[in-house]
Amino acid sequence: MSEAKGKGQKGTITIKGVDKEVYRAFVSFAKLMGKTAGELATEAFKLYLSVMGLFGGAFATAARAIKGLGDMVERMAFQTIGGFEVLEVDRSMLEVANRPLLFMDIGRLVIKPDVDEGLIEEKVFGIIDCDVVELPPGLPRASVLRKCRFVRKVVVSGGEGGPS
């Protein structure tokens, strides 16, 4: 009997019907970013699934009408921030953002104590593919958890020992 594959295992996947020009551009973009096409495809799949989840399924019908990912991103009007080992987010960073922010591919995302629930709702589009999201005490976890997809751990920063 074969063993069930665990979460995060990688393998060869064949996808039929991919436009060759789009695939070539995708591979070129992956090389430019220093990643393999498989790594970038995994990130793209996570982003797509997360965006659909963040819209609670209501967006699924509209997504069928959108021909390209570029159009979809443009219509959603969010700004992506990612690729950091550690990123601290404070009130001033969120307040100056002219569009909601999508935090993606961050090792440790630290939300500072001056950020409140209203600012999270207004300025954070989503938090995707982060290892650890650290919240200040007093910030309702539910308001942040609704924005999280593919996050390994959420901690509340504590007193003496750091995160708890």
Residue frames as a rotation matrix with the C-alpha (Angstrom) as fourth column:
MET 1
0.575 0.818 0.000 0.00
0.818 -0.575 0.000 0.00
0.000 0.000 -1.000 0.00
SER 2
-0.236 -0.641 0.730 1.16
0.547 -0.709 -0.445 3.48
0.803 0.294 0.518 -0.65
GLU 3
-0.439 0.021 -0.898 1.54
0.845 -0.330 -0.420 5.92
-0.306 -0.944 0.127 2.17
ALA 4
0.695 0.697 0.175 -0.61
0.719 -0.676 -0.161 9.04
0.006 0.237 -0.971 2.23
LYS 5
-0.214 -0.775 0.594 1.31
0.680 -0.555 -0.480 12.11
0.702 0.301 0.646 1.21
GLY 6
-0.072 0.104 -0.992 1.85
0.924 -0.367 -0.105 14.61
-0.375 -0.924 -0.070 4.02
LYS 7
0.889 0.420 -0.184 1.21
0.364 -0.891 -0.272 18.32
-0.278 0.175 -0.945 3.92
GLY 8
0.609 -0.644 -0.463 3.80
-0.575 -0.761 0.300 20.22
-0.546 0.084 -0.834 1.94
GLN 9
-0.083 -0.648 0.757 5.21
0.306 0.707 0.638 17.26
-0.948 0.285 0.139 0.04
LYS 10
0.074 0.000 -0.997 6.23
-0.786 -0.616 -0.058 18.05
-0.614 0.788 -0.046 -3.49
GLY 11
-0.122 -0.101 0.987 5.95
0.390 0.910 0.141 15.99
-0.913 0.402 -0.072 -6.63
THR 12
-0.982 -0.188 -0.019 5.64
0.041 -0.307 0.951 16.17
-0.184 0.933 0.309 -10.36
ILE 13
-0.063 0.993 -0.102 2.30
0.282 -0.081 -0.956 17.60
-0.957 -0.089 -0.275 -11.44
THR 14
-0.877 -0.116 0.466 1.04
0.478 -0.132 0.868 17.88
-0.039 0.984 0.171 -15.00
ILE 15
-0.165 0.830 -0.532 -1.51
0.120 -0.519 -0.846 20.55
-0.979 -0.204 -0.014 -15.82
LYS 16
-0.450 0.087 0.889 -3.21
0.875 0.240 0.420 20.31
-0.177 0.967 -0.184 -19.20
GLY 17
0.407 0.753 0.517 -4.46
0.878 -0.478 0.005 23.30
0.251 0.452 -0.856 -21.12
VAL 18
0.308 -0.369 -0.877 -1.93
0.448 -0.757 0.476 25.92
-0.839 -0.539 -0.068 -19.95
ASP 19
0.999 0.036 0.030 -1.35
0.045 -0.546 -0.837 28.64
-0.014 0.837 -0.547 -22.53
LYS 20
0.439 -0.898 0.038 2.26
0.890 0.429 -0.157 28.26
0.124 0.103 0.987 -23.76
GLU 21
-0.038 -0.444 0.895 2.95
0.291 -0.862 -0.415 32.00
0.956 0.244 0.162 -23.93
VAL 22
0.664 0.333 0.669 1.63
-0.522 -0.435 0.734 32.51
0.535 -0.837 -0.115 -20.41
TYR 23
0.935 -0.337 -0.106 3.75
0.334 0.743 0.580 29.59
-0.117 -0.578 0.807 -19.19
ARG 24
0.153 -0.923 0.352 6.92
0.835 -0.070 -0.546 30.98
0.529 0.377 0.760 -20.85
ALA 25
0.070 -0.069 0.995 6.29
-0.206 -0.977 -0.053 34.38
0.976 -0.201 -0.083 -19.26
PHE 26
0.901 0.328 0.284 5.65
-0.350 0.162 0.923 32.68
0.256 -0.931 0.261 -15.91
VAL 27
0.694 -0.706 -0.144 8.93
0.720 0.681 0.131 30.72
0.006 -0.195 0.981 -16.09
SER 28
-0.066 -0.715 0.696 10.84
0.552 -0.608 -0.571 33.88
0.831 0.346 0.435 -17.07
PHE 29
0.370 0.293 0.881 9.30
-0.481 -0.751 0.452 35.75
0.795 -0.591 -0.137 -14.15
ALA 30
0.997 -0.022 -0.078 10.21
0.076 0.608 0.791 32.90
0.030 -0.794 0.607 -11.79
LYS 31
0.292 -0.954 0.066 13.84
0.903 0.252 -0.348 33.02
0.316 0.161 0.935 -12.95
LEU 32
-0.051 -0.247 0.968 13.88
0.103 -0.965 -0.241 36.79
0.993 0.088 0.074 -12.50
MET 33
0.594 0.375 0.711 12.70
-0.640 -0.314 0.701 36.30
0.486 -0.872 0.053 -8.90
GLY 34
-0.463 -0.877 0.125 15.31
-0.810 0.362 -0.461 33.57
0.359 -0.315 -0.879 -8.29
LYS 35
-0.132 0.520 0.844 12.70
-0.627 0.615 -0.478 30.82
-0.768 -0.592 0.245 -7.91
THR 36
-0.952 -0.043 0.302 11.72
0.175 0.734 0.656 27.72
-0.250 0.677 -0.692 -9.80
ALA 37
-0.606 0.792 -0.072 8.49
-0.454 -0.271 0.849 27.63
0.653 0.547 0.524 -11.77
GLY 38
-0.141 0.542 -0.829 7.19
0.528 0.749 0.400 25.09
0.837 -0.381 -0.392 -9.24
GLU 39
-0.631 -0.147 -0.761 7.91
0.759 -0.316 -0.569 27.37
-0.157 -0.937 0.311 -6.27
LEU 40
-0.942 0.273 -0.198 6.25
-0.298 -0.948 0.110 30.32
-0.158 0.162 0.974 -7.97
ALA 41
-0.443 0.819 -0.366 3.28
-0.199 0.308 0.930 28.18
0.874 0.485 0.026 -9.07
THR 42
-0.302 0.297 -0.906 2.78
0.852 0.511 -0.116 27.04
0.428 -0.807 -0.407 -5.47
GLU 43
-0.808 -0.028 -0.588 2.77
0.366 -0.806 -0.465 30.68
-0.461 -0.591 0.662 -4.33
ALA 44
-0.835 0.519 -0.183 0.34
-0.492 -0.554 0.672 31.60
0.248 0.651 0.718 -7.12
PHE 45
-0.310 0.734 -0.605 -1.99
0.278 0.678 0.680 28.74
0.909 0.042 -0.414 -6.18
LYS 46
-0.452 0.091 -0.888 -1.88
0.892 0.022 -0.452 29.79
-0.022 -0.996 -0.091 -2.51
LEU 47
-0.933 0.087 -0.349 -2.61
-0.062 -0.995 -0.082 33.40
-0.355 -0.055 0.933 -3.44
TYR 48
-0.652 0.720 -0.237 -5.54
-0.393 -0.054 0.918 32.42
0.648 0.692 0.319 -5.64
LEU 49
-0.201 0.573 -0.794 -7.03
0.605 0.711 0.360 30.08
0.771 -0.408 -0.490 -3.02
SER 50
-0.613 -0.104 -0.783 -6.53
0.754 -0.373 -0.540 32.67
-0.237 -0.922 0.307 -0.30
VAL 51
-0.946 0.291 -0.144 -8.14
-0.320 -0.910 0.263 35.47
-0.054 0.295 0.954 -2.27
MET 52
-0.374 0.847 -0.377 -11.12
-0.142 0.350 0.926 33.25
0.917 0.400 -0.010 -2.99
GLY 53
-0.213 0.246 -0.946 -11.32
0.858 0.511 -0.060 32.33
0.468 -0.824 -0.320 0.70
LEU 54
-0.861 -0.172 -0.478 -11.06
0.415 -0.782 -0.465 35.95
-0.294 -0.599 0.745 1.83
PHE 55
-0.768 0.631 -0.109 -14.07
-0.592 -0.636 0.494 36.82
0.243 0.444 0.863 -0.30
GLY 56
-0.551 0.544 0.632 -16.01
-0.435 0.459 -0.774 34.00
-0.712 -0.702 -0.017 1.32
GLY 57
-0.535 0.308 0.786 -17.00
0.617 0.778 0.115 32.41
-0.576 0.547 -0.607 -1.98
ALA 58
0.482 0.778 -0.403 -18.92
0.284 -0.573 -0.768 35.48
-0.829 0.256 -0.498 -3.17
PHE 59
0.068 -0.559 -0.826 -16.08
-0.697 -0.619 0.361 36.30
-0.713 0.552 -0.432 -5.52
ALA 60
-0.508 -0.337 0.793 -16.11
0.146 0.873 0.465 32.89
-0.849 0.352 -0.395 -7.22
THR 61
0.400 0.738 0.543 -18.91
0.723 0.111 -0.682 33.81
-0.563 0.666 -0.489 -9.64
ALA 62
0.872 -0.107 -0.478 -17.26
-0.274 -0.915 -0.295 37.08
-0.406 0.388 -0.827 -10.61
ALA 63
-0.071 -0.992 0.108 -13.90
-0.463 0.129 0.877 35.35
-0.883 0.012 -0.468 -11.06
ARG 64
-0.006 0.126 0.992 -15.28
0.647 0.757 -0.092 33.26
-0.762 0.642 -0.085 -13.93
ALA 65
0.873 0.434 0.223 -15.83
0.453 -0.549 -0.702 36.46
-0.182 0.714 -0.676 -15.89
ILE 66
0.612 -0.718 -0.332 -12.27
-0.576 -0.692 0.434 37.68
-0.542 -0.074 -0.837 -15.43
LYS 67
0.936 -0.197 -0.292 -9.97
-0.150 0.528 -0.836 36.55
0.319 0.826 0.465 -18.23
GLY 68
0.156 -0.969 -0.190 -6.57
0.252 0.225 -0.941 37.10
0.955 0.099 0.279 -16.66
LEU 69
0.218 -0.169 -0.961 -4.95
0.970 0.150 0.194 37.20
0.111 -0.974 0.197 -13.24
GLY 70
-0.817 -0.571 0.085 -3.65
0.566 -0.821 -0.076 40.71
0.113 -0.014 0.993 -13.99
ASP 71
-0.384 0.773 0.505 -7.21
-0.106 -0.580 0.808 41.99
0.917 0.257 0.304 -14.45
MET 72
0.471 0.591 -0.655 -8.28
0.533 0.401 0.745 40.33
0.703 -0.700 -0.127 -11.21
VAL 73
-0.192 -0.637 -0.747 -5.45
0.979 -0.177 -0.101 41.86
-0.068 -0.750 0.658 -9.18
GLU 74
-0.897 -0.156 0.414 -6.08
0.257 -0.946 0.199 45.29
0.360 0.285 0.888 -10.71
ARG 75
-0.080 0.965 0.250 -9.81
-0.057 -0.255 0.965 45.16
0.995 0.063 0.075 -9.91
MET 76
0.463 0.228 -0.856 -9.23
0.764 0.388 0.516 44.07
0.450 -0.893 0.005 -6.32
ALA 77
0.416 -0.317 0.852 -6.93
-0.097 -0.948 -0.305 47.06
0.904 0.044 -0.425 -5.86
PHE 78
0.967 -0.253 -0.024 -4.65
0.046 0.079 0.996 45.83
-0.250 -0.964 0.088 -3.12
GLN 79
0.442 -0.895 -0.065 -0.92
-0.754 -0.331 -0.568 46.29
0.486 0.300 -0.821 -2.71
THR 80
0.876 -0.153 -0.457 1.35
0.265 0.945 0.193 43.30
0.402 -0.290 0.868 -2.03
ILE 81
0.311 -0.815 0.488 4.19
-0.905 -0.411 -0.109 43.41
0.290 -0.408 -0.866 0.49
GLY 82
0.977 0.094 0.192 6.33
-0.154 0.932 0.327 40.32
-0.148 -0.349 0.925 0.94
GLY 83
0.614 -0.767 -0.186 9.59
0.272 0.426 -0.863 38.45
0.741 0.479 0.470 0.84
PHE 84
0.102 -0.559 0.823 10.80
-0.743 -0.593 -0.310 39.57
0.661 -0.580 -0.476 4.28
GLU 85
-0.529 -0.314 -0.789 12.28
0.309 0.794 -0.523 37.47
0.791 -0.520 -0.323 7.05
VAL 86
-0.344 0.436 -0.832 10.82
0.883 -0.152 -0.444 39.84
-0.320 -0.887 -0.333 9.68
LEU 87
-0.570 0.233 0.788 8.44
0.307 -0.829 0.467 42.75
0.762 0.508 0.401 9.12
GLU 88
-0.638 0.375 -0.672 7.01
0.644 -0.218 -0.733 45.04
-0.421 -0.901 -0.102 11.79
VAL 89
-0.360 0.642 0.677 3.72
0.575 -0.418 0.703 46.74
0.735 0.642 -0.219 10.96
ASP 90
-0.720 0.128 -0.682 2.73
0.567 -0.457 -0.685 49.84
-0.400 -0.880 0.256 12.89
ARG 91
0.245 0.923 -0.296 -0.12
0.594 -0.384 -0.707 52.36
-0.766 -0.002 -0.643 12.72
SER 92
0.111 -0.225 -0.968 1.77
-0.455 -0.878 0.152 54.87
-0.884 0.423 -0.200 10.56
MET 93
-0.891 -0.449 0.063 2.65
-0.177 0.472 0.863 52.22
-0.417 0.758 -0.501 7.95
LEU 94
-0.488 0.785 0.382 -0.99
0.829 0.554 -0.079 51.23
-0.274 0.277 -0.921 7.60
GLU 95
0.276 0.663 -0.695 -2.34
0.415 -0.735 -0.536 54.78
-0.867 -0.140 -0.479 7.67
VAL 96
-0.180 -0.414 -0.892 -0.20
-0.557 -0.705 0.440 55.94
-0.811 0.576 -0.103 4.74
ALA 97
-0.805 -0.069 0.590 -1.16
0.349 0.749 0.564 52.97
-0.481 0.659 -0.578 2.55
ASN 98
-0.623 0.574 -0.531 -3.37
-0.718 -0.690 0.096 54.23
-0.311 0.441 0.842 -0.28
ARG 99
0.117 0.651 -0.750 -4.77
-0.678 0.604 0.418 50.72
0.725 0.460 0.512 -0.89
PRO 100
0.824 0.175 0.539 -5.36
-0.530 0.576 0.622 47.72
-0.202 -0.798 0.568 1.37
LEU 101
-0.130 -0.980 -0.150 -2.20
-0.988 0.140 -0.062 45.68
0.082 0.140 -0.987 1.95
LEU 102
0.931 0.247 -0.269 -1.67
-0.247 0.968 0.033 41.98
0.268 0.036 0.963 1.27
PHE 103
0.118 -0.897 0.426 1.20
-0.959 0.008 0.283 40.63
-0.257 -0.442 -0.859 3.39
MET 104
0.960 0.232 -0.156 2.66
-0.275 0.879 -0.389 37.54
0.047 0.416 0.908 1.74
ASP 105
0.601 -0.754 -0.266 5.69
0.485 0.608 -0.628 35.27
0.635 0.248 0.731 2.13
ILE 106
0.183 -0.492 0.851 6.97
-0.667 -0.698 -0.261 36.71
0.723 -0.520 -0.456 5.43
GLY 107
-0.478 -0.457 -0.751 8.86
0.214 0.768 -0.604 34.71
0.852 -0.449 -0.269 8.05
ARG 108
-0.392 0.341 -0.854 7.63
0.907 -0.011 -0.421 36.70
-0.153 -0.940 -0.305 11.07
LEU 109
-0.276 0.430 0.860 5.00
0.298 -0.812 0.502 39.43
0.914 0.395 0.097 10.75
VAL 110
-0.602 -0.016 -0.799 4.85
0.795 -0.102 -0.597 41.55
-0.072 -0.995 0.074 13.90
ILE 111
0.142 0.713 0.687 1.81
0.478 -0.657 0.583 43.78
0.867 0.246 -0.434 14.39
LYS 112
-0.806 -0.586 0.077 2.74
0.266 -0.476 -0.838 46.57
0.528 -0.656 0.540 16.79
PRO 113
-0.549 0.583 -0.599 0.57
0.793 0.136 -0.593 47.64
-0.264 -0.801 -0.537 19.79
ASP 114
-0.657 0.306 -0.689 -0.52
-0.184 -0.952 -0.246 50.92
-0.731 -0.035 0.682 18.17
VAL 115
-0.831 0.411 -0.375 -2.54
-0.338 0.163 0.927 49.02
0.442 0.897 0.003 15.52
ASP 116
-0.541 0.717 0.439 -6.24
-0.520 0.124 -0.845 48.62
-0.661 -0.686 0.305 16.39
GLU 117
-0.355 0.488 0.797 -9.02
0.471 0.830 -0.298 46.41
-0.808 0.270 -0.524 15.05
GLY 118
0.669 0.664 -0.333 -10.47
0.103 -0.527 -0.844 49.16
-0.736 0.530 -0.421 12.85
LEU 119
0.172 -0.714 -0.679 -7.14
-0.866 -0.439 0.242 49.69
-0.470 0.546 -0.694 11.10
ILE 120
-0.726 -0.366 0.582 -6.80
-0.134 0.906 0.402 45.93
-0.675 0.213 -0.707 10.50
GLU 121
0.072 0.863 0.499 -10.27
0.578 0.372 -0.727 45.81
-0.813 0.341 -0.472 8.95
GLU 122
0.797 0.311 -0.518 -9.68
-0.114 -0.764 -0.635 48.89
-0.593 0.565 -0.574 6.79
LYS 123
0.453 -0.725 -0.518 -6.06
-0.870 -0.487 -0.080 48.49
-0.195 0.487 -0.851 5.69
VAL 124
-0.617 -0.676 0.402 -5.16
-0.565 0.737 0.371 44.77
-0.548 0.002 -0.837 5.75
PHE 125
0.094 0.617 -0.781 -6.51
-0.962 0.258 0.088 42.85
0.256 0.744 0.618 2.78
GLY 126
0.939 0.210 -0.274 -4.90
-0.154 0.965 0.213 39.59
0.309 -0.158 0.938 3.86
ILE 127
0.088 -0.906 0.415 -1.97
-0.942 0.059 0.329 37.75
-0.323 -0.420 -0.848 5.44
ILE 128
0.936 0.284 -0.209 -0.84
-0.351 0.813 -0.465 34.80
0.037 0.509 0.860 3.32
ASP 129
0.697 -0.656 -0.288 1.98
0.398 0.689 -0.606 32.27
0.596 0.308 0.742 3.56
CYS 130
0.162 -0.620 0.768 3.64
-0.715 -0.610 -0.341 33.57
0.680 -0.494 -0.542 6.73
ASP 131
-0.421 -0.391 -0.818 5.43
0.236 0.824 -0.515 31.42
0.876 -0.410 -0.255 9.28
VAL 132
-0.387 0.241 -0.890 4.50
0.917 0.006 -0.398 33.45
-0.090 -0.971 -0.223 12.38
VAL 133
-0.058 0.421 0.905 2.10
0.188 -0.886 0.424 36.35
0.980 0.195 -0.028 12.89
GLU 134
-0.606 -0.236 -0.760 2.68
0.782 0.003 -0.624 38.11
0.149 -0.972 0.183 16.22
LEU 135
0.182 0.791 0.584 -0.17
0.409 -0.601 0.687 40.16
0.894 0.114 -0.433 17.67
PRO 136
-0.764 -0.378 0.523 -0.10
-0.277 -0.540 -0.795 42.66
0.583 -0.752 0.307 20.52
PRO 137
-0.711 0.565 -0.418 -2.17
0.690 0.447 -0.570 41.94
-0.135 -0.694 -0.708 23.63
GLY 138
-0.382 0.654 -0.652 -5.59
0.052 -0.690 -0.722 43.54
-0.923 -0.310 0.230 23.37
LEU 139
-0.532 0.220 -0.818 -5.97
-0.840 -0.263 0.475 43.24
-0.110 0.939 0.325 19.60
PRO 140
0.367 0.741 0.562 -8.88
-0.611 0.648 -0.455 40.86
-0.701 -0.177 0.691 18.99
ARG 141
-0.603 -0.685 0.409 -7.40
-0.197 0.624 0.756 37.74
-0.773 0.375 -0.511 17.39
ALA 142
0.072 0.715 0.696 -10.54
0.633 0.507 -0.586 37.07
-0.771 0.482 -0.416 15.37
SER 143
0.797 0.239 -0.555 -10.10
-0.179 -0.785 -0.594 40.29
-0.577 0.572 -0.582 13.38
VAL 144
-0.093 -0.906 -0.412 -6.62
-0.910 -0.091 0.406 39.15
-0.405 0.412 -0.816 12.31
LEU 145
-0.565 -0.134 0.814 -7.43
-0.044 0.990 0.132 35.44
-0.824 0.039 -0.565 11.93
ARG 146
0.531 0.828 0.182 -10.13
0.228 0.067 -0.971 36.29
-0.816 0.557 -0.154 9.36
LYS 147
0.715 -0.327 -0.618 -7.37
-0.663 -0.598 -0.450 37.74
-0.223 0.732 -0.644 7.19
CYS 148
-0.220 -0.928 0.301 -4.95
-0.803 0.348 0.485 34.78
-0.554 -0.135 -0.821 7.54
ARG 149
0.933 0.333 -0.138 -4.40
-0.355 0.776 -0.521 31.97
-0.066 0.535 0.842 5.05
PHE 150
0.653 -0.705 -0.278 -1.50
0.417 0.641 -0.645 29.48
0.632 0.305 0.712 5.05
VAL 151
0.172 -0.551 0.817 -0.12
-0.762 -0.599 -0.243 30.91
0.624 -0.581 -0.523 8.32
ARG 152
-0.234 -0.353 -0.906 1.75
0.144 0.909 -0.392 28.38
0.961 -0.222 -0.162 10.43
LYS 153
-0.248 0.052 -0.967 1.43
0.955 0.180 -0.235 30.05
0.162 -0.982 -0.094 13.85
VAL 154
0.168 0.322 0.932 -0.29
0.032 -0.947 0.321 33.07
0.985 -0.024 -0.169 15.45
VAL 155
-0.231 -0.322 -0.918 1.08
0.922 0.229 -0.312 34.25
0.311 -0.919 0.244 18.79
VAL 156
0.843 0.413 0.346 0.26
0.234 -0.859 0.455 37.06
0.485 -0.302 -0.821 21.19
SER 157
-0.200 -0.954 0.224 3.33
0.115 -0.250 -0.961 38.99
0.973 -0.167 0.160 22.30
GLY 158
0.659 0.452 -0.601 3.70
0.568 0.223 0.792 38.70
0.492 -0.863 -0.110 26.06
GLY 159
0.947 -0.258 0.193 5.52
-0.321 -0.698 0.640 40.20
-0.030 -0.668 -0.743 28.97
GLU 160
0.351 -0.901 0.254 8.79
-0.593 -0.004 0.805 38.67
-0.725 -0.433 -0.536 30.12
GLY 161
-0.095 -0.484 0.870 9.27
0.207 0.845 0.493 35.73
-0.974 0.226 0.020 27.77
GLY 162
-0.885 -0.134 -0.447 8.46
-0.384 -0.334 0.861 37.50
-0.264 0.933 0.244 24.51
PRO 163
-0.308 0.817 -0.487 5.75
-0.758 0.099 0.645 35.87
0.575 0.568 0.589 22.43
SER 164
-0.616 0.161 0.772 3.46
-0.567 0.590 -0.575 33.51
-0.548 -0.791 -0.272 24.29
